[in-house]
């Protein structure tokens, strides 16, 4: 697996990053400490979290921080935090405000029991807020040593460009990463409000910009909410009894996407790997630097996700997977 240096982060970032969903909510695992041990042993030493990731029994931040402290590995891992996301009591009200940046960083650090975040991301955007105010607020966190590097999740390329220009103009620290949805299949409908995807035909110009700038991407939902997993089939996904699968169908199912899935299954058979590994490899073989957020749920899944980074996909294979077009 390839590791890449990101500006401001002291150790290189692995291509595969452990996602947060196994640490909270309906998809959490009961043996999460052992799972994190297995993930670390597989070579994945970067862990995604977010201030809003919590359930009735606690927060993802606290659980991750407790494990890091117990293992005494703070300098060996990369901790990714996120903030400025809507939250209780009003989930409809934007919190993308300069005054929320410091508050959210402080709360995350307190929960984790650590003195710094390796990478902190704006979890959402609000284009009504002047970009200078937001960049100034996060730059203050970097200057204070509380955040080593920062980036944006679910921001448009235009807003990212504005953040880069603002940072340069004011001699502030530049944003280092973008974290959008990216997968082999495109979003037919967004899974949540105010999210950004760089998949599909409509995002072609965004991908060209990322290619030209070679700007790092942390891709979320590479398996498209389970759509690109071998555990579902057409009938079960559309069955009304399963809320999770019907939500996956709402967001990702279309004739074009199902054809992409079938081609991925065909190629997986030829390469003696899994559908999931082809889906992750497709993201990691983009023509700009990509890292995949993969919420491994077991030691086997973690090792399979790492192995995905070693699967070679030619450019013609990537094109065929996406469009069905054969390039000689």
Phi, psi and omega per residue, in radians:
X1 nan 2.397 -3.137
X2 -1.432 2.511 3.048
X3 -2.111 2.412 -3.088
X4 -2.222 2.484 3.045
X5 -1.388 2.293 3.050
X6 -1.914 2.385 -3.084
X7 -0.901 2.200 3.078
X8 1.647 -0.361 -3.114
X9 -1.610 2.306 -2.954
X10 -1.299 -0.490 3.132
X11 -2.127 2.710 -3.068
X12 -1.190 2.573 -3.092
X13 -1.594 2.191 3.124
X14 -1.226 2.693 3.116
X15 -1.100 -0.548 3.107
X16 -1.844 2.232 -3.138
X17 -2.031 2.427 3.125
X18 -1.305 2.117 3.098
X19 -1.308 2.946 -2.944
X20 -1.632 -0.278 -2.900
X21 -1.158 -0.286 3.105
X22 -1.345 -0.134 -3.053
X23 -1.830 -0.005 3.130
X24 -2.788 2.782 2.997
X25 1.331 -2.862 -3.048
X26 -1.122 -0.443 -3.080
X27 -1.699 0.119 -3.096
X28 -1.212 2.727 3.102
X29 -1.869 2.611 -3.096
X30 -1.336 -0.451 -3.073
X31 -1.789 0.811 -2.952
X32 -1.160 -0.555 3.107
X33 -1.108 -0.799 3.115
X34 -1.140 -0.645 3.099
X35 -1.069 -0.815 3.138
X36 -1.100 -0.622 3.038
X37 -1.041 -0.814 -3.117
X38 -1.142 -0.694 3.111
X39 -1.073 -0.807 3.132
X40 -1.073 -0.749 -3.133
X41 -1.120 -0.465 -3.130
X42 -1.303 -0.237 -3.108
X43 1.936 -0.047 3.111
X44 -1.577 1.909 -3.090
X45 -2.049 0.361 3.094
X46 -2.140 2.382 -3.006
X47 -2.307 2.195 -3.133
X48 -1.575 2.432 3.037
X49 -2.601 -3.103 -3.131
X50 -2.891 2.578 -3.090
X51 -1.031 -0.578 -3.055
X52 -1.438 -0.160 -3.100
X53 -1.377 1.761 -3.082
X54 -2.734 2.836 3.015
X55 -2.443 -3.013 -3.062
X56 -1.169 -0.276 -3.114
X57 -1.763 -0.027 3.134
X58 2.575 -2.891 -3.052
X59 -2.108 2.660 3.075
X60 -1.089 -0.735 3.115
X61 -0.935 -0.859 -3.075
X62 -1.141 -0.738 -3.114
X63 -1.141 -0.771 3.127
X64 -1.112 -0.805 3.138
X65 -1.083 -0.667 3.126
X66 -1.104 -0.724 3.123
X67 -1.146 -0.788 3.138
X68 -1.047 -0.760 -3.137
X69 -1.157 -0.742 -3.124
X70 -1.116 -0.589 -3.129
X71 -1.561 -0.166 -3.141
X72 0.984 0.913 -3.056
X73 -2.209 0.415 -3.051
X74 -0.965 -0.673 -3.095
X75 -1.420 -0.035 -3.117
X76 -1.860 -0.061 -3.092
X77 -2.155 2.768 3.047
X78 -1.913 2.090 -3.123
X79 -1.796 2.167 3.132
X80 -1.918 2.048 3.091
X81 -1.930 2.793 3.116
X82 -2.445 2.625 3.132
X83 -2.643 -3.002 -3.115
X84 1.086 0.674 3.057
X85 -1.837 2.572 3.047
X86 -0.974 2.674 -3.131
X87 -2.774 -3.126 -3.120
X88 -1.153 2.586 0.142
X89 -1.552 -0.140 -3.075
X90 -2.104 1.684 -3.104
X91 -1.276 -0.151 -3.123
X92 -1.621 -0.220 -3.040
X93 -1.598 2.213 3.139
X94 -1.155 2.463 3.037
X95 -2.044 0.328 3.081
X96 -1.416 1.413 -3.058
X97 -2.399 2.541 -3.115
X98 -1.007 -0.625 -3.117
X99 -1.229 -0.335 3.131
X100 -1.439 -0.349 -3.088
X101 -1.069 -0.999 -3.138
X102 -1.084 -0.690 3.119
X103 -1.049 -0.776 -3.076
X104 -1.269 -0.674 3.068
X105 -1.083 -0.804 -3.139
X106 -1.058 -0.745 -3.127
X107 -1.152 -0.688 3.114
X108 -1.125 -0.809 3.121
X109 -1.047 -0.713 -3.141
X110 -1.127 -0.771 3.126
X111 -1.087 -0.759 -3.064
X112 -1.333 -0.403 -3.056
X113 1.238 0.646 3.132
X114 -2.221 2.916 -3.078
X115 -1.751 -0.068 -3.084
X116 -2.822 2.759 2.972
X117 -1.964 2.359 3.131
X118 -1.209 -0.631 -3.141
X119 -2.566 2.298 3.096
X120 -2.205 2.376 -3.089
X121 -2.126 2.460 2.831
X122 -1.139 2.125 -3.063
X123 -1.340 -0.486 3.105
X124 -2.459 3.081 3.097
X125 -2.257 2.806 3.010
X126 -2.484 1.783 -3.012
X127 -1.207 -0.131 3.059
X128 -1.361 -0.272 3.141
X129 -1.569 2.229 -3.140
X130 -0.990 2.368 -3.045
X131 -1.115 -0.628 -3.136
X132 -1.037 -0.648 -3.119
X133 -1.149 -0.695 -3.123
X134 -1.246 -0.781 -3.112
X135 -1.157 -0.687 3.086
X136 -1.041 -0.746 -3.105
X137 -1.117 -0.746 -3.122
X138 -1.336 -0.539 3.085
X139 -1.088 -0.601 3.094
X140 -1.096 -0.621 3.109
X141 -1.190 -0.653 3.088
X142 -1.178 -0.794 -3.135
X143 -1.069 -0.558 3.136
X144 -1.391 -0.097 3.141
X145 1.408 0.202 -3.123
X146 -1.523 -0.411 3.128
X147 -2.321 2.276 3.135
X148 -1.469 -0.633 -3.101
X149 -2.634 2.734 -3.108
X150 -2.440 2.839 3.126
X151 -2.789 -2.886 -3.059
X152 -2.365 2.466 3.057
X153 -2.079 2.334 3.126
X154 1.117 0.645 2.989
X155 -1.847 2.616 3.048
X156 -1.290 2.797 3.073
X157 -1.082 -0.639 3.120
X158 -1.069 -0.750 3.122
X159 -1.221 -0.631 3.067
X160 -1.093 -0.772 3.084
X161 -1.029 -0.728 3.114
X162 -1.099 -0.679 3.108
X163 -1.145 -0.684 3.093
X164 -1.131 -0.776 3.136
X165 -1.125 -0.734 3.116
X166 -1.082 -0.762 -3.134
X167 -1.088 -0.775 3.141
X168 -1.152 -0.756 -3.092
X169 -1.090 -0.629 -3.070
X170 -1.789 0.125 -3.110
X171 1.001 0.684 3.065
X172 -1.694 2.913 3.105
X173 -1.180 2.314 -3.089
X174 -1.335 2.556 2.966
X175 -1.079 2.468 -2.987
X176 -1.869 -0.373 -3.075
X177 -2.534 2.759 2.984
X178 -2.099 2.377 3.136
X179 -2.179 1.589 3.075
X180 -1.876 3.068 2.887
X181 -1.241 2.384 3.025
X182 -2.640 2.165 3.069
X183 -2.734 3.013 3.117
X184 -1.054 -0.568 3.135
X185 -1.780 2.616 -3.128
X186 -1.583 2.744 3.078
X187 -1.377 2.111 3.037
X188 -1.342 -0.662 3.018
X189 -2.477 2.523 -3.127
X190 -1.192 2.480 3.114
X191 -1.230 -0.501 3.123
X192 -2.439 2.911 3.076
X193 -1.209 2.577 2.958
X194 1.081 0.673 3.034
X195 -1.877 2.776 -3.084
X196 -2.136 2.394 3.088
X197 -2.154 2.501 3.037
X198 -1.974 0.384 3.081
X199 -1.711 2.712 3.058
X200 1.535 2.991 -3.048
X201 -1.088 -0.635 -3.050
X202 -1.200 -0.293 -3.121
X203 -1.791 0.277 -3.105
X204 -0.999 -0.814 -3.124
X205 -1.107 -0.617 3.094
X206 -1.098 -0.774 3.141
X207 -1.163 -0.608 3.095
X208 -1.138 -0.674 3.101
X209 -1.117 -0.775 3.127
X210 -1.095 -0.657 3.092
X211 -1.141 -0.814 -3.119
X212 -1.087 -0.762 -3.089
X213 -1.490 -0.230 -3.026
X214 0.895 0.867 -3.064
X215 -1.565 2.288 -3.065
X216 -1.174 2.440 -3.141
X217 -2.141 2.298 2.960
X218 -1.823 1.819 -2.983
X219 -1.534 2.185 3.059
X220 -1.767 2.716 -3.126
X221 0.952 0.883 3.103
X222 -1.106 -0.469 3.111
X223 -1.679 0.198 3.014
X224 0.933 0.944 3.080
X225 1.052 0.481 -3.129
X226 1.695 -0.138 -3.120
X227 -1.069 -0.575 -3.125
X228 -1.775 0.710 3.047
X229 -2.086 2.692 -3.092
X230 -1.372 -0.078 -3.060
X231 -1.467 -0.095 3.133
X232 -2.012 2.728 2.975
X233 -2.319 3.020 -3.008
X234 -1.047 -0.799 -3.067
X235 -1.175 -0.788 -3.091
X236 -1.185 -0.587 -3.108
X237 -1.135 -0.610 -3.088
X238 -1.627 -0.026 -3.125
X239 -1.178 2.383 -3.059
X240 -1.232 -0.295 -3.065
X241 -1.296 -0.302 -3.074
X242 -1.866 1.879 3.139
X243 -1.122 -0.725 -3.094
X244 -1.120 -0.809 -3.114
X245 -1.216 -0.631 3.113
X246 -1.172 -0.567 3.065
X247 -1.187 -0.690 3.059
X248 -1.063 -0.747 3.109
X249 -1.098 -0.740 3.126
X250 -1.018 -0.736 -3.032
X251 -1.439 -0.562 -2.937
X252 -2.228 -0.250 -3.003
X253 -1.412 2.272 2.995
X254 -2.793 2.894 3.122
X255 -1.058 -0.731 -3.130
X256 -1.142 -0.746 -3.138
X257 -1.184 -0.669 3.117
X258 -1.129 -0.613 3.077
X259 -1.141 -0.683 3.067
X260 -1.075 -0.745 3.123
X261 -1.069 -0.753 -3.128
X262 -1.151 -0.678 3.088
X263 -1.146 -0.636 3.110
X264 -1.131 -0.672 3.081
X265 -1.108 -0.745 3.127
X266 -1.081 -0.775 -3.127
X267 -1.211 -0.622 3.099
X268 -1.059 -0.689 3.103
X269 -1.087 -0.755 -3.140
X270 -1.142 -0.611 -3.082
X271 -1.664 0.065 3.117
X272 0.968 0.891 3.074
X273 -2.456 -2.905 -3.077
X274 -1.835 2.827 3.024
X275 -0.953 -0.799 -3.117
X276 -1.035 -0.696 -3.131
X277 -1.195 -0.646 3.066
X278 -1.112 -0.730 -3.134
X279 -1.097 -0.769 3.124
X280 -1.194 -0.744 3.134
X281 -1.069 -0.671 3.130
X282 -1.020 -0.717 3.100
X283 -1.179 -0.778 -3.053
X284 -1.270 -0.276 3.134
X285 -1.743 0.365 3.080
X286 -1.154 2.907 -3.120
X287 -1.603 0.395 2.920
X288 -2.448 2.807 -3.042
X289 -1.123 2.152 -3.128
X290 -2.235 2.559 3.027
X291 -2.286 2.414 -3.066
X292 -1.847 2.217 3.014
X293 -1.440 1.912 -3.085
X294 -2.143 2.057 -3.112
X295 -1.503 1.338 3.116
X296 -1.050 2.377 -3.099
X297 -1.885 -0.030 -3.127
X298 -2.757 2.948 3.092
X299 -1.067 -0.685 -3.138
X300 -1.133 -0.778 3.132
X301 -1.087 -0.711 3.124
X302 -1.071 -0.791 -3.141
X303 -1.162 -0.631 3.096
X304 -1.165 -0.684 3.124
X305 -1.151 -0.703 3.071
X306 -1.102 -0.739 3.134
X307 -1.092 -0.475 3.117
X308 -1.028 -0.587 -3.108
X309 -1.221 -0.278 -3.128
X310 -1.679 -0.094 3.137
X311 -1.379 2.182 -3.131
X312 -1.502 2.194 2.982
X313 -2.080 2.132 3.083
X314 -1.266 2.876 3.106
X315 -1.077 -0.662 3.131
X316 -1.156 -0.625 3.094
X317 -1.195 -0.689 3.107
X318 -1.104 -0.726 3.124
X319 -1.136 -0.762 -3.132
X320 -1.107 -0.736 3.116
X321 -1.025 -0.729 -3.051
X322 -1.397 -0.715 -2.986
X323 -2.040 -0.282 -3.040
X324 1.432 -0.038 -3.126
X325 -1.346 2.328 3.130
X326 -1.696 2.099 3.129
X327 -1.891 2.065 3.133
X328 -1.436 nan nan
